[in-house]
Amino acid sequence: MVAYCPPPHSGLDLVYQDDYLLAVNKPAGLLSVPGRGAGMDDCLVARVQAEFPDALIAHRLDMSTSGLLLLARGAEMHRRLSKLFETRQVEKRYLAVVAGCLGNDAGEIDLPLICDWPNRPRQMVDFAIGKPSLTHYRVLERNPAQDTTRVELAPVTGRSHQLRVHMASLGHPILGDDLYGGAATERAERLLLHAMDLCLPHPSTAALLSLHCPPPF
């Protein structure tokens, strides 16, 4: 296990704020919620609650993933926001840089996932007992000189490590992925996966809320 070394806290990067919701750009390398064990308390939700004590997190990003995280303000908004995620009314789009040049311009990956318990937190494809997992993808740019592809990923389900496992299953792992990347792990200093867009009905007003956070790579 590598020691947890979160990035220094230089202030919240707030993408959206009102009396009901907060959207924060989580840096790569920071846990969404406290981890287990000593020295794992520093996380996105703790940093937010230091300034907004009523903030409650409704979904998570992998520690290595950067980008948009939504937090509700107060228990009632948390209940409503959690329901939106549960009923798949929140559209999510990620930007990734993957190894190799994807052949198809767009497609979907429909592979059931389950935790690989002897090697947790790794997940794996299991057609017998895995949970349904669906990801749509769209090629944005191919770079034959670097042998990479910039791709937009839209998960329909929200399984742990879904995007990372799905892209690796195509033979195009995300650069910098220390769990599923293989040779692609060393091709970037961080996981090149960023939560770029969120679109949802506002849990208080029901007005459509579209949030964008440009990738840092």
Secondary structure, 3 states (H helix, E strand, C coil): CCCCCCCCCCCCCEEEECCCEEEEEECCCCECCCCCCCCCCCEHHHHHHCCCCCEEECCCCCCCCEEEEEEEECHHHHHHHHHHHHCCCCEEEEEEEEECCCCCCEEEEECCEEECHHHCCCEEECCCCCECCEEEEEEEEEECCCCEEEEEEEECCCCCCHHHHHHHHCCCCECCCCCCCHHHHHHCCCCCEEEEEEEEECCCCCCEEEEECCCCC
